[in-house]
Amino acid sequence: MTPTEASGFRQTPNYAETRAYLERLVAASGGLLTLEVFGQTAQGRDLIAVRAAKPSTSPRPTVLAQAGIHSGEIDGKDAGLMLLRDIALRGKAGLLDKADLLFVPIFNADGHERTSAFNRPNQRGPENQGWRTTAQNLNLNRDYLKVDTPEMAAMLGLIRKYQPALYFDLHVTDGIDYQYDITFGFNGWGGRYAQSPAIGRWLDGALRPALTAALAKAGHIPGGLVFAANDRKPDDGLVDAYTPARFSNGWGDLARIPSVLVENHSLKPYRQRVLGTYVLLEAALKAVAADPAALRQAIAADRAARPASIPLRWKALDTPIYETEFLGVAHETYPSAASGGPEVRWLGKPIRQTQKVYGDAPETTTTLPVAWWVPATQPEVIARLRLQGSRSRRSRPHAR
C-alpha cells in the first residue's frame, strides 16, 4: 500500500517518505522502474523522477506526468505512486507495451515540506498540505518562459532529455463550486487558440474523448477547465481564454509539446480526487499507445511549420463566443459580516444551467523574422534561450 492508502486517504507522505517508498518500489520492480535525480531545489533537495519502461529496440512515446508544481495540490503524487505500484507489482505492466511513463512526484519539493493543515483552507484533504510557492517565494507555474528558478531549469532539462510526446501538469482548483470532480484543458480545445494546430487537433480529437470516456466509466464527472467570469457572481458566465506561455499548457503549445493542465476540484473528497487522477493517467497511456504514429505526425508537423506571424497579445471579448450546458451547484448571495459585502453561499444541490462563455481574440500580432540576433553582451538572454532548447549559432566578429 502507498502511505496515502494506509492512512485511508487522510494524509499524504512527506518528501522523505515519498522517496523511500519509491526507492523500495524501484528495487522490487525487477528493472521495470528506475529512479533518477534531475536537479536540485533552492534549498538543496533532490528533484526526482521515476521512469517506467520496458526494454525496447525502437523509441516509444513518453508520457510525462508532473505533480506538486503547487505542492498543496498534491493529488497527482499519490495517484502516481499507486499507478507505478500497480504497473510494477499488480499486473498493469501491459500499459508499457507501447508507451513509457515518466513521473515527477514532487516538483516544488521545498514548498512541499512547508506543510500545514491550513495552507489551503478551501480544499477538502489531505490533512497536511504543502505551500504554493518555492522557498524563493516564486510560483513555478508562472516560470516556464522566464526560468528564474533552479527547479524550472531542471524541468526543462528533463523535458529536453526525454522529449515527451504528452505532458501532464497536475493541479487542484480554487474558485467556485460545481459538480465536475476532474477537469482538464489545453490550447486547441474546441479548435480555439492553438499555436500548435496539429497537436491541438490530436488533443481535442483523440485524447479528450478518451480521457472523458474513461473517467465517466469509472464514475467520475469530467469536464473542461472551469473559470468563472466573476467568482462572486457565478451566473455571469464562464471564460474560455487563451493560455499564455508562463503556464505549463501555454508553454507546451509554443514549444510544440502536447501539454494538458489538469485541475481536480478542491471541494471533492481527497480519495475521489486521487482515484480520478489515477484513471486519467492510465487512460492517457492507453490513448498514446492506441495510435502513436498519429501523435508523432502531429508533433512533427508543428515542429516543421514556420508561421509567418504570431499573436503577441490577446484581449478579452465583451460578447460570448458560445453557450454551454453547465453542471453547477445551487447558490445564493448573502451580506457577509466578515467581508462587509455580498458573498456567495453554496447550497450543495446539483443544478443544470446554460452558461454564456466568453473568449479572447488576438490584439497584437507580429510578423516573424527568419531569425533573431542576440548580442554576446547579453549572456543572460543567451542562457535562457539555451534552457528553452532554442537552436543558435555563434557569428564571427567583423574585421575592422
C-alpha positions, 0 to 999 in steps of 0.5 A: 500500500502507498502511505496515502492508502494506509492512512485511508486517504487522510494524509499524504507522505512527506518528501522523505517518505515519498522517496523511500517508498519509491526507492523500495518500489524501484528495487522490487520492480525487477528493472521495470522502474528506475529512479533518477535525480534531475536537479536540485531545489533552492534549498538543496533537495533532490528533484526526482523522477521515476521512469517506467519502461520496458526494454525496447529496440525502437523509441516509444512515446513518453508520457510525462506526468508532473505533480506538486508544481503547487505542492498543496495540490498534491493529488497527482503524487499519490495517484502516481505512486499507486499507478507505478505500484500497480504497473510494477507489482499488480499486473498493469505492466501491459500499459508499457507495451507501447508507451513509457511513463515518466513521473515527477512526484514532487516538483516544488519539493521545498514548498512541499515540506512547508506543510500545514493543515491550513495552507489551503483552507478551501480544499477538502484533504489531505490533512497536511498540505504543502505551500504554493510557492518555492522557498524563493517565494516564486510560483513555478507555474508562472516560470516556464518562459522566464526560468528564474528558478533552479527547479524550472531549469531542471524541468526543462532539462528533463523535458529536453532529455526525454522529449515527451510526446504528452505532458501532464501538469497536475493541479487542484482548483480554487474558485467556485463550486460545481459538480465536475470532480476532474477537469482538464484543458489545453490550447486547441480545445474546441479548435480555439487558440492553438499555436500548435494546430496539429497537436491541438487537433490530436488533443481535442480529437483523440485524447479528450474523448478518451480521457472523458470516456474513461473517467465517466466509466469509472464514475467520475464527472469530467469536464473542461477547465472551469473559470468563472467570469466573476467568482462572486457572481457565478451566473455571469458566465464562464471564460474560455481564454487563451493560455499564455506561455508562463503556464505549463499548457501555454508553454507546451503549445509554443514549444510544440509539446502536447501539454494538458493542465489538469485541475481536480476540484478542491471541494471533492473528497481527497480519495475521489480526487486521487482515484480520478487522477489515477484513471486519467493517467492510465487512460492517457497511456492507453490513448498514446499507445492506441495510435502513436504514429498519429501523435508523432505526425502531429508533433512533427508537423508543428515542429516543421511549420514556420508561421509567418506571424504570431499573436503577441497579445490577446484581449478579452471579448465583451460578447460570448463566443458560445453557450454551454450546458453547465453542471453547477451547484445551487447558490445564493448571495448573502451580506457577509459580516466578515467581508462587509459585502455580498458573498456567495453561499453554496447550497450543495444541490446539483443544478443544470444551467446554460452558461454564456462563455466568453473568449479572447481574440488576438490584439497584437500580432507580429510578423516573424523574422527568419531569425533573431540576433542576440548580442554576446553582451547579453549572456543572460538572454543567451542562457535562457534561450539555451534552457528553452532548447532554442537552436543558435549559432555563434557569428564571427566578429567583423574585421575592422 
